[in-house]
Amino acid sequence: MHRPTVLVLLLSLLALRAFAQDSVTIGSHRAPSVQALPTRSPIHIDGRLDEPEWSQAVPATRFTQTDPQEGLPATESTEVRVLVSSNAIYIGARLFDRDPSGIRAPLARRDEEVQSDQLEILIDAYHDHLSAVSFRINPAGAIRDAILGSASQGGSDDVSWDPVWDYTARVDSLGWTAELRIPLSQLHYTSQDNATWGIQFHRTIFRKGEQDYFAFTPKRESAGVNRYGHLTGLGRVESQRQLEILPYATARAEFTHPPSGDPFRDGSDMFGSAGVDLKYGITSDITLNATVNPDFGQVEVDPAVVNLSAFETFFPEKRPFFVEGADVFRFGGIRAFNSFGFPRFFFSRRIGRQPQGFVTDPQATFVDQPNQTSIRAAAKLSGRTSSGWSLGFLDAVTAAEDARFVAGGGVRHTSAVEPLTNYLVSRVRKDLLDGNLTVGLIGTAVNRSMDDPSLKDLLRSQAYLGGFDFNYSWNHRNWSLDGAIATSQVEGSPGAILRTQLSSARYYQRPDAKSFSVDPTRTSLGGHAFQVSLARNAGVHWLSSVVYQETSPGFEANDLGFETSADRRAFSTALIYQENTPGKLFRNFSIYPFTNHTWDFDGDLLFGSFGMISTITLKNFWSLFLRGDLAPPAYDNQLTRGGPIARSPASRDLSAQVATDSRWTTQASASVYHYRDAGGSKQTQYNFDLSFHPAAAARISIGPAITETRQSAQYVQTVTDPAGASTFGARYVFGRLDQTEVSLITRLNWTFTPRLSLQLFLQPLISTGDYSHFKELKAPRTFGFVEYGKDRGSITPVAAGDSVSPGDGGSPFSIGFQDFNFRSLRANAVLRWEWRPGSTLFLVWQQSRENVAGVGDFKLRRDLNALFDAKGDNILAVKVTYWFGL
């Protein structure tokens, strides 16, 4: 048995002993109730609460603090009343405040997280104790609406959900009021007589750092939808048939700097487009979303990155059609305080991605290649039935794309770069045992029309994935057992499957691998992925989790998912001690030891670490974060990028962060991270974040970051040479990389009214890399190297890089010029005006500029001048939508 495994078992026994001494006795949970008053009279949404129905309704008045004094009554009185009509729910709230001048009420754009007083209404319309929607409003009328993410699936709130509802808030001498009208057509529920829904009211008093709840749950217990109060008196809630049609039209101008003589672009190109989104409520709990020729021009650009690894950079989905309702399709979520990454089985950015093919004609002089694949149509069916079934079905068709190019004396040609493709994902979950057990299935399929021979060896023709997952809770959801298992199968030509075997996710070509080997005749590849987690999610002091995960070498999810590595077995533990009762120095704190260990399927330890995290909130609401990790020597099966396994040296890292009082309108945080290993690599990173309000309607956040890295063995290339017998007939060449990177992410949100806002994103980035000390791996399973010109052979600078004579009888070879200076500026501005409920006008400006050089060293003034001297490409776009609701 591995030593880390023995240590983990000992830690688990100690944790169980601690749990026995830290048991929480929870009696029967009695949830509070509020009764809705039926009304047939019109309610004018003006924030005055002067209709007679408001005074007749019985209010919810008992609110309890979770912060700063857990369990004590709220310091200010709150009254929330509910009315119900045949087609809407009305919420009227009087939030008393003895110091109205202290109410924090900045304007903010829709769905922006804002530091202010606010009221949040959370509704569990299915009354399944699992799902809910949120409506939040602050005293200035700034709103946020969201579908709550499933805690058991590891989901986050879906703020892209933008239901059409009416709201008003106002401040007066007694405090402030909020009045909301939520159409039943915007909610999902099951029609029934004498309906009862789950309800929660959450009030924030910002200047006091106070959080008040209608249905109070102590911090030592697991809070969530299952602990909401009850909304009664609804009577017969009829099914509302919902039909929403959202056509759009867009115009776009691109001002770029194409090469002289480019026949495809003149630098001032105009484009127009139109499409439509449709949402139809088949029943009150099943909805069909469809889109034809969708446009995503108003979405914020991805930040610039410099990626020197063999793995793809992950960027989150931002397109509203795919973000809304994404929690329905989430698979394999576990509740754990520490775990390794696990493949994403559905990653919607694969749909409409940048074409994967490219022009290969060596005589091509000008190329016009699409930046993204057109989505011809997509449809999504989602919802939840009265019997506890959650359903999700998505199908999308993307067009075949061609690149145009000029070659051979100015003759125009086309080359296929992406085939016609159909993407399908189907998800189903069933809730059992009053929501304490959820079981589910997922299936995905990608089918490509491989009519063009040039794409057959590039892309897989078919990819299928199927999986089963479960989430089980007991003891009022304080304990959980979660797991998932999935299998994949990809098919294609021998060339396409060979590319799959050689990819950085698995490296079947490794000459010393025992569990697999390359087979160039294969036309399919399959594998499995599995994970299970046991966690204690709540307790007076002690929390913990234990996780096992594995991904077989042949598992492949990247056609419609996201996966960076296979061939691994991982074991993670965490043991947390927390104190939530304020003391003389701390408001709360936690200490968090953990372990992480990973092996490949050959049994080699790839990573082992022992770490400790501590989080502290001081009495003055400042917070501290400390972390340290120690990792003993292990093995690295990816360092040589398909070559033999190497050794990874022992390492350690430390990080710390301090953040100012969370109640301040101006907030700042600073962090530092330092890493060092026994092989000479090191990294230091400094981050600073500042957020402030120069005016009540404006919020600016600035986040500079500086990273200095020395990588003692940065992979450069592989050279085939029979003289390299000790490394299986190849030389694995590395260099020392000294890299400096400086970036500054700035965001400005200016809200003129709750329906009119301006959002600006700006990111300058400078990254420089200086390569030196070129060398080759001495022998497998080591971290030893032979440096050219020092230990053996010679290295001579030439015009295109370096010429290497290895000095052991092998053939000379060259190393291309590696040093780089990458300078980038990305900017994005969006003016958003909701000119009528559900209908929006977008004005968009995007700019990108880049400058690349091969100097290698970092000089801020020189690199900034080079960046701003670079020509910028600008995009201007106008998009208008019109909402029809029937």
Secondary structure as GFF3:
##gff-version 3
##sequence-region A 1 886
A	DSSP	alpha_helix	3	21	.	.	.	ID=ss1
A	DSSP	beta_strand	33	35	.	.	.	ID=ss2
A	DSSP	beta_strand	37	38	.	.	.	ID=ss3
A	DSSP	alpha_helix	52	56	.	.	.	ID=ss4
A	DSSP	beta_strand	64	67	.	.	.	ID=ss5
A	DSSP	beta_strand	78	84	.	.	.	ID=ss6
A	DSSP	beta_strand	88	96	.	.	.	ID=ss7
A	DSSP	three_ten_helix	100	102	.	.	.	ID=ss8
A	DSSP	beta_strand	118	124	.	.	.	ID=ss9
A	DSSP	beta_strand	133	137	.	.	.	ID=ss10
A	DSSP	beta_strand	143	147	.	.	.	ID=ss11
A	DSSP	three_ten_helix	151	153	.	.	.	ID=ss12
A	DSSP	beta_strand	166	172	.	.	.	ID=ss13
A	DSSP	beta_strand	175	183	.	.	.	ID=ss14
A	DSSP	three_ten_helix	184	186	.	.	.	ID=ss15
A	DSSP	beta_strand	197	205	.	.	.	ID=ss16
A	DSSP	three_ten_helix	206	208	.	.	.	ID=ss17
A	DSSP	beta_strand	210	213	.	.	.	ID=ss18
A	DSSP	three_ten_helix	225	227	.	.	.	ID=ss19
A	DSSP	beta_strand	229	232	.	.	.	ID=ss20
A	DSSP	beta_strand	243	255	.	.	.	ID=ss21
A	DSSP	beta_strand	268	281	.	.	.	ID=ss22
A	DSSP	beta_strand	286	292	.	.	.	ID=ss23
A	DSSP	alpha_helix	320	323	.	.	.	ID=ss24
A	DSSP	three_ten_helix	326	329	.	.	.	ID=ss25
A	DSSP	three_ten_helix	348	350	.	.	.	ID=ss26
A	DSSP	beta_strand	366	368	.	.	.	ID=ss27
A	DSSP	beta_strand	375	384	.	.	.	ID=ss28
A	DSSP	beta_strand	389	398	.	.	.	ID=ss29
A	DSSP	beta_strand	401	407	.	.	.	ID=ss30
A	DSSP	beta_strand	411	418	.	.	.	ID=ss31
A	DSSP	beta_strand	421	432	.	.	.	ID=ss32
A	DSSP	three_ten_helix	433	435	.	.	.	ID=ss33
A	DSSP	beta_strand	437	448	.	.	.	ID=ss34
A	DSSP	alpha_helix	453	456	.	.	.	ID=ss35
A	DSSP	beta_strand	462	474	.	.	.	ID=ss36
A	DSSP	beta_strand	479	491	.	.	.	ID=ss37
A	DSSP	alpha_helix	494	502	.	.	.	ID=ss38
A	DSSP	beta_strand	524	536	.	.	.	ID=ss39
A	DSSP	beta_strand	542	551	.	.	.	ID=ss40
A	DSSP	beta_strand	568	579	.	.	.	ID=ss41
A	DSSP	beta_strand	586	599	.	.	.	ID=ss42
A	DSSP	beta_strand	605	618	.	.	.	ID=ss43
A	DSSP	beta_strand	623	631	.	.	.	ID=ss44
A	DSSP	beta_strand	634	636	.	.	.	ID=ss45
A	DSSP	beta_strand	646	648	.	.	.	ID=ss46
A	DSSP	beta_strand	651	659	.	.	.	ID=ss47
A	DSSP	beta_strand	667	677	.	.	.	ID=ss48
A	DSSP	beta_strand	682	695	.	.	.	ID=ss49
A	DSSP	beta_strand	698	720	.	.	.	ID=ss50
A	DSSP	three_ten_helix	725	727	.	.	.	ID=ss51
A	DSSP	beta_strand	730	753	.	.	.	ID=ss52
A	DSSP	beta_strand	756	777	.	.	.	ID=ss53
A	DSSP	beta_strand	785	787	.	.	.	ID=ss54
A	DSSP	beta_strand	794	798	.	.	.	ID=ss55
A	DSSP	beta_strand	801	805	.	.	.	ID=ss56
A	DSSP	beta_strand	813	816	.	.	.	ID=ss57
A	DSSP	beta_strand	820	836	.	.	.	ID=ss58
A	DSSP	beta_strand	839	853	.	.	.	ID=ss59
A	DSSP	alpha_helix	860	869	.	.	.	ID=ss60
A	DSSP	beta_strand	873	881	.	.	.	ID=ss61
A	DSSP	beta_strand	884	885	.	.	.	ID=ss62
###
